[in-house]
């Protein structure tokens, strides 16, 4: 399996969403594209190939737990990263609602009364609640490979039998009258709907760094997934329009079978016993696949929501982790409520149109980001590299990604023009999200464009005993500043504190201006030094105050020696702990008399750190400086 698929786990995740899309989108596409439905799915399959290559290169380039939002962050800035993430969040919400709604319709093959008395909506909501509870309790990584294999085999069986019984190209082409049957705007809308399944690439990208796949495996994954989509999507479309003939510009797949179109296809097979057997088989497998896709949508949504929270793109309270299961339960519960509200109108055409809105916006940013990253990060290792690049302007422009960006931009513009749901609700969703982002970042005193990361410990809902009431954190403007502030925040956090009573802990972020002996202590400081100090202190305050019950006070001090200043301030302020980034030691060997290192502490820290460790009036915690061997620091 690994040799043929590249990664069975990733293929299963991608195919679950792709297969579920056939079960709910076939009717909408056929209702709009009519006789051109096979062409629509063929073009959709080719577009999937472009999108898959983009996501695989992006996920291999930056192996973080998200898709287009990560690509946009590194290619542009944090605002565009949020736009991509917010669009995908809308897609996951609608996918959750649509798959649950479609599953209830396929269950109707076993329970004919399901369409009466609102039972269909009740079953839809039961599925959503089940998926939410499963994810709150910490559902593990989906293992759907056996289910995926069974679905692929069933789809191929449906195609082979359908082509043998119904395929008539003359009758198929006779129903096509370009411009009127179907109309051009309906054809383009159908083309946008055919892309809705590709958000599975976002879910698969969320596993970047967790699934071991080599270069060859990634190439096989792209090839296998693309080939499967082209064969199954085009084959099912040919059978669908042949088994459900088009009369008067209408098809039964867009009428009575709109909400369970594959049942409408196999129900037309001969003899009757074959149609009945396939009907029950399709209904059972489709129900399971759709519930699995709903679970995958909730899993992707919770991971994306957690990413948005940890990057301070939405309020941290929304991303609070469950004290027992460690899952973002508030994100999951909110998603379940919104999905139920979206499913309530039971309007599949409306939901799928909004789904396409979010998908196309995210895909556009993903394609564009990969093009930009070829220029911004040309030398960064890429386990997978999109083929067919051309040298333009000093960089390699990937033609498939550039073509994907142009196509998605055109389809997105057409969708907004012709589909009211996408135009109004989609735009309203994006506008509301950007407003929340801007207000949240502005009120928190944070940049709209720069990344600010919240450590996981700040999101946990467990209650911990306060360890230190006041902590001194000297800053040096280096890469370890965030680490030492986060360390101090974890030690200082007291979630039982009542801010109204003045309880809690304080982190005292300190910047030391070291003044040379040739200048008086009150000498005017260069503007560059002042800017650097202000930036470091502002970031320390932003990171430290993510911990509930923790205040961050900032200060600067002038001194002749950094170590002496830190010890003096610790004594003056009466702090209980110093969290310090160890400065680099001298590389000179030969003993102290020759100016080199000698003694235990001298082997790994510099003069300022050594002075603080020896003279501090309280405990000192050190973090290790970056290693010159690998370029990465680690807490010490």
Secondary structure, DSSP 8 states (H G I E B T S, - for coil): -HHHHS-HHHHHHHHHHHHHHHHHHHHHHHHHHGGGHHHHHHHHHHHHHHHHHHHHHHHHHS--S-SHHHHHHHHS-HHHHHHHHHHHHHHHHHHHHHHHHHHHHHGGGT-GGGGSTTHHHHHHHHHHHHHHHHHHTT--S---HHHHHHHHHHHHHHHHHHHHHH--HHHHHHT-BTTTBS-HHHHHHHHHHTTGGGGHHHHHHTTTTTS---HHHHHHHHHHHHHHHHHHHHHHHHHHHHHS--BTTB-GGGTTTGGGHHHHHHTT-SSHHHHHHHHHHHHHHHHHHHHHHHHHHHHHHHHHHHHHHHTTSS-GGGG-B-TTT-S-HHHHHHHHHHHHHHHHT--HHHHHHHHHHHHHHHHHHHHHHHHHHHHHTTTS--SS--S-EEEETTEEEEHHHHHHHHHHHHHHHHHHHH-HHIIIIIHHHHHHHHHHHHHHHHHTT--SSS-----GGGGB--------SEEEEEE-SSTTHHHHHHHHHHHH--TT--GGGT-SEEEEEEEEEE--TTS-TT----HHHHHHHHHHHHHHHHHHTTSTTEEEEEEEEEES-HHHHHHHHHHHHT-SEEEEE--------S-GGGT---STGGGT--HHHHHHHHH-SSEEEEE----TTTS-----
